[in-house]
Amino acid sequence: MTIVRELSLEESEKLRGIPLSFGMARPKLPSNGQAAGKSSRKFRVLTAYADCPMISLKLRSRITAPRVLIVDDEVQLAEVCRAVLQNAGAKAKVIYDGADAEQAIASFSPDVIVSDIKMPEVRGDELLVQLRDHGYQTPVIIITGLDRSKISIPRESPNLFALLYKPIEYDQLVRTVQNALNLLEAQQVNRLLLQKLHAETGKDVDFETWQENALATVHGEINKRRAS
């Protein structure tokens, strides 16, 4: 069952707010100065920001500490996104290329993925294909600095939730993650209710078949009402 729907470029364009440069409101690095000394491939990993005071917007979710996986080869931007989302109440993990995404998804089990498009090995659009082909239903928020004419999103991308353009506002990022969590929770509640109803009325038929028949009946009723 698809958890999200594909957004057209026209729809995603509506999500764009007034751009705010990360450089204008970037949280300060710890006083010891520079990088943490660790590396991931050829990228140096910056020390995670201790405080992120730029916004007060918090995630509201029944999921305790919702997990967000950030995939971006721009190390400093990825760390800022992590600080923003952790400040909002999420548990955020950063990886610096889509090639590491499958292992990270298996170990971290994210509720939402935030991914850049242009990366050195596995691009964000290729990540969407991998998620689709492996049956993952995790909603993906794509962020990009590319011009619209240079963006190529696979037509069949059921995981794509939103497309945001850099530079993005901090609260825009949090609101979009919040919307993805809202949809995720609604889908989970609907499935649980359907499973309960199936257990009560459709024990002789497997759940997936019963669900398809039930949805077909509902769609039929809706079409009848529209025709009348």
DRENVEX-247376 format. One record per residue (C-alpha): residue number from 1; x, z, y. Coordinates in Angstrom, 3 decimals, padded with zeros to 6 digits. Each point is the difference from the previous one (the first is absolute). Layout:
N
[pt NUM,[X,Z,Y]];
...
//
This chain:
228
[pt 1,[000.000,000.000,000.000]];
[pt 2,[001.496,-001.028,003.346]];
[pt 3,[000.694,002.902,002.308]];
[pt 4,[000.609,-001.949,003.194]];
[pt 5,[-000.861,-003.396,001.381]];
[pt 6,[002.205,-002.600,001.585]];
[pt 7,[000.060,-000.128,003.792]];
[pt 8,[000.252,-003.288,001.809]];
[pt 9,[002.576,-000.313,002.757]];
[pt 10,[-002.858,-000.040,002.497]];
[pt 11,[-001.315,003.327,-001.337]];
[pt 12,[003.392,001.628,-000.097]];
[pt 13,[000.650,-001.160,003.565]];
[pt 14,[-002.771,002.358,001.119]];
[pt 15,[002.090,002.916,-001.213]];
[pt 16,[002.664,-000.675,002.569]];
[pt 17,[000.085,002.559,002.781]];
[pt 18,[002.089,000.124,003.156]];
[pt 19,[003.594,-000.237,-001.267]];
[pt 20,[002.151,003.098,000.349]];
[pt 21,[003.696,-000.412,-000.643]];
[pt 22,[001.407,002.433,-002.513]];
[pt 23,[002.926,000.384,002.380]];
[pt 24,[-002.291,001.509,002.628]];
[pt 25,[-001.214,002.885,-002.146]];
[pt 26,[002.512,000.315,-002.804]];
[pt 27,[000.543,003.550,-001.250]];
[pt 28,[003.517,001.322,000.517]];
[pt 29,[002.549,-000.002,-002.779]];
[pt 30,[001.351,003.366,-001.146]];
[pt 31,[002.812,001.376,002.157]];
[pt 32,[002.668,-000.749,-002.623]];
[pt 33,[-000.351,-003.575,001.062]];
[pt 34,[-000.053,-002.973,-002.233]];
[pt 35,[-000.764,-000.941,-003.570]];
[pt 36,[-000.352,002.249,-002.987]];
[pt 37,[002.842,-001.751,-001.785]];
[pt 38,[-002.093,-001.270,-002.903]];
[pt 39,[-000.573,-003.693,-000.626]];
[pt 40,[-002.603,-002.210,-001.620]];
[pt 41,[001.448,-003.423,-000.768]];
[pt 42,[001.699,-001.074,003.235]];
[pt 43,[-002.223,002.111,002.248]];
[pt 44,[001.002,003.431,001.292]];
[pt 45,[-002.736,002.581,-000.227]];
[pt 46,[-000.596,001.919,003.197]];
[pt 47,[-000.699,003.713,-000.127]];
[pt 48,[-003.765,000.529,-000.043]];
[pt 49,[-001.363,001.180,003.300]];
[pt 50,[-000.804,003.699,000.043]];
[pt 51,[-002.737,-000.265,002.635]];
[pt 52,[-002.353,-002.782,000.968]];
[pt 53,[-001.822,001.188,003.155]];
[pt 54,[-001.100,-003.410,001.292]];
[pt 55,[-003.609,000.272,-001.263]];
[pt 56,[-002.406,002.746,-000.989]];
[pt 57,[-002.222,-002.210,-002.184]];
[pt 58,[-000.316,001.407,-003.530]];
[pt 59,[-001.151,-001.579,-003.230]];
[pt 60,[-003.272,001.367,-001.314]];
[pt 61,[-000.218,-000.455,-003.722]];
[pt 62,[-001.359,001.815,-003.027]];
[pt 63,[003.208,-001.120,-001.703]];
[pt 64,[002.520,002.804,000.424]];
[pt 65,[003.052,-001.373,001.850]];
[pt 66,[-000.851,-003.695,-000.562]];
[pt 67,[003.041,-002.002,-001.088]];
[pt 68,[001.184,-002.977,002.024]];
[pt 69,[002.801,-002.304,-001.160]];
[pt 70,[001.846,-001.761,002.848]];
[pt 71,[001.881,-003.212,-000.855]];
[pt 72,[002.166,-001.331,002.834]];
[pt 73,[003.622,-001.134,000.300]];
[pt 74,[000.144,001.119,003.653]];
[pt 75,[001.309,003.483,-000.768]];
[pt 76,[-000.660,001.650,003.341]];
[pt 77,[-003.529,-001.399,000.288]];
[pt 78,[-000.764,001.068,-003.572]];
[pt 79,[001.185,003.537,000.769]];
[pt 80,[-002.117,000.121,003.160]];
[pt 81,[-003.055,-001.061,-002.022]];
[pt 82,[000.780,002.685,-002.546]];
[pt 83,[000.290,002.633,002.749]];
[pt 84,[-003.281,-001.137,001.575]];
[pt 85,[-001.922,000.127,-003.277]];
[pt 86,[001.517,003.290,-001.132]];
[pt 87,[-000.887,001.464,003.388]];
[pt 88,[-003.568,-001.202,-000.634]];
[pt 89,[-000.134,001.811,-003.342]];
[pt 90,[001.084,-002.612,-002.543]];
[pt 91,[002.756,000.202,-002.569]];
[pt 92,[002.060,-003.096,000.806]];
[pt 93,[002.778,-001.714,-001.958]];
[pt 94,[002.214,-002.815,001.289]];
[pt 95,[001.655,-002.828,-001.912]];
[pt 96,[001.910,-002.818,001.664]];
[pt 97,[-000.953,-003.037,-002.072]];
[pt 98,[-002.976,-001.197,-002.002]];
[pt 99,[002.307,-000.345,-003.026]];
[pt 100,[-000.150,003.793,-000.374]];
[pt 101,[-003.769,000.175,000.397]];
[pt 102,[-001.051,-000.085,-003.654]];
[pt 103,[002.199,002.958,-000.925]];
[pt 104,[-001.056,001.902,003.129]];
[pt 105,[-003.698,-000.590,-000.731]];
[pt 106,[000.432,001.236,-003.575]];
[pt 107,[001.820,003.175,001.058]];
[pt 108,[-001.728,000.764,003.325]];
[pt 109,[-003.583,-001.214,-000.725]];
[pt 110,[-000.836,-000.849,003.621]];
[pt 111,[-003.560,-000.026,001.296]];
[pt 112,[000.923,-002.560,002.691]];
[pt 113,[002.949,-002.372,000.465]];
[pt 114,[001.348,-001.032,003.422]];
[pt 115,[002.290,-003.031,-000.319]];
[pt 116,[001.940,-002.385,002.199]];
[pt 117,[-000.189,-003.720,-000.850]];
[pt 118,[003.522,-001.255,000.666]];
[pt 119,[002.477,001.766,-002.319]];
[pt 120,[003.199,-001.228,-001.670]];
[pt 121,[-001.022,-000.028,-003.675]];
[pt 122,[-003.714,000.458,-000.657]];
[pt 123,[-002.140,-000.792,003.035]];
[pt 124,[-003.221,001.779,000.874]];
[pt 125,[-002.125,-003.016,-000.934]];
[pt 126,[001.792,-000.165,-003.373]];
[pt 127,[-000.699,003.708,-000.455]];
[pt 128,[-003.706,-000.723,000.416]];
[pt 129,[000.209,-002.522,-002.838]];
[pt 130,[001.835,002.473,-002.249]];
[pt 131,[-002.575,002.723,000.640]];
[pt 132,[-002.829,-002.425,-000.762]];
[pt 133,[001.601,-001.322,-003.176]];
[pt 134,[000.763,003.506,-001.325]];
[pt 135,[-003.521,001.233,000.685]];
[pt 136,[000.857,002.548,002.691]];
[pt 137,[-002.904,000.772,002.319]];
[pt 138,[001.986,001.813,002.695]];
[pt 139,[-000.989,-001.181,003.513]];
[pt 140,[002.869,-001.572,001.944]];
[pt 141,[000.480,-000.017,003.770]];
[pt 142,[002.342,-002.818,000.991]];
[pt 143,[002.018,000.385,003.219]];
[pt 144,[001.956,-002.894,001.452]];
[pt 145,[001.826,-001.216,003.057]];
[pt 146,[-000.424,-003.637,-001.013]];
[pt 147,[-002.071,-002.437,001.989]];
[pt 148,[-003.411,-000.740,-001.493]];
[pt 149,[000.999,-003.575,-000.781]];
[pt 150,[002.843,001.269,-002.198]];
[pt 151,[-002.082,002.425,-002.056]];
[pt 152,[-001.008,-001.150,-003.473]];
[pt 153,[-002.291,002.403,-001.826]];
[pt 154,[-001.022,-000.990,-003.564]];
[pt 155,[-003.630,-001.072,-000.103]];
[pt 156,[-000.763,002.310,-002.907]];
[pt 157,[001.243,003.314,001.401]];
[pt 158,[-002.535,002.665,-001.020]];
[pt 159,[002.385,002.810,000.985]];
[pt 160,[000.356,-001.123,003.622]];
[pt 161,[-001.825,002.488,002.230]];
[pt 162,[001.319,-000.785,003.492]];
[pt 163,[002.589,-002.039,001.848]];
[pt 164,[001.684,001.697,002.988]];
[pt 165,[002.414,-001.586,002.434]];
[pt 166,[003.163,001.622,001.341]];
[pt 167,[000.421,001.819,002.250]];
[pt 168,[-002.813,002.241,-001.227]];
[pt 169,[-001.436,003.128,001.524]];
[pt 170,[000.548,003.230,-001.881]];
[pt 171,[-003.682,000.923,000.047]];
[pt 172,[-000.887,-003.551,-001.084]];
[pt 173,[002.096,000.497,-003.130]];
[pt 174,[-001.616,003.366,-000.759]];
[pt 175,[-003.522,-001.333,000.608]];
[pt 176,[000.586,-002.959,-002.305]];
[pt 177,[001.343,002.259,-002.764]];
[pt 178,[-003.021,002.257,000.565]];
[pt 179,[-002.365,-002.955,-000.414]];
[pt 180,[001.746,-001.001,-003.235]];
[pt 181,[-000.359,003.562,-001.313]];
[pt 182,[-003.684,000.036,000.962]];
[pt 183,[-000.617,-003.148,-002.014]];
[pt 184,[002.067,001.320,-002.902]];
[pt 185,[-001.991,003.225,-000.139]];
[pt 186,[-003.324,-001.854,000.246]];
[pt 187,[000.994,-002.267,-002.890]];
[pt 188,[001.048,002.982,-002.113]];
[pt 189,[-003.259,001.860,000.687]];
[pt 190,[-002.057,-003.109,-000.797]];
[pt 191,[001.846,-000.489,-003.283]];
[pt 192,[-000.509,003.634,-001.024]];
[pt 193,[-003.712,-000.234,000.773]];
[pt 194,[-000.291,-003.235,-001.953]];
[pt 195,[001.849,001.526,-002.953]];
[pt 196,[-002.385,002.961,000.038]];
[pt 197,[-003.017,-002.308,000.120]];
[pt 198,[001.462,-002.095,-002.809]];
[pt 199,[000.470,003.086,-002.153]];
[pt 200,[-003.670,000.860,000.508]];
[pt 201,[-001.572,-003.442,-000.437]];
[pt 202,[002.388,-002.520,-001.526]];
[pt 203,[001.884,001.582,-002.851]];
[pt 204,[-000.474,-003.018,-002.252]];
[pt 205,[001.894,-002.297,002.399]];
[pt 206,[003.587,000.369,001.226]];
[pt 207,[000.334,001.117,003.604]];
[pt 208,[001.409,-003.226,001.462]];
[pt 209,[-002.797,-002.129,-001.506]];
[pt 210,[-002.623,002.523,001.082]];
[pt 211,[001.406,000.043,003.520]];
[pt 212,[-000.052,-003.803,000.286]];
[pt 213,[-003.622,-000.084,-001.187]];
[pt 214,[-000.973,002.767,002.418]];
[pt 215,[001.656,-001.769,002.943]];
[pt 216,[-001.653,-003.283,-000.950]];
[pt 217,[-003.376,001.770,000.039]];
[pt 218,[000.703,001.525,003.418]];
[pt 219,[001.134,-003.343,001.429]];
[pt 220,[-003.112,-001.636,-001.399]];
[pt 221,[-002.221,002.550,001.748]];
[pt 222,[001.864,-000.477,003.283]];
[pt 223,[-000.411,-003.775,-000.181]];
[pt 224,[-003.720,000.362,-000.733]];
[pt 225,[-000.479,002.191,003.061]];
[pt 226,[001.912,-002.429,002.194]];
[pt 227,[-002.087,-002.898,-001.269]];
[pt 228,[-003.287,001.754,000.659]];
//
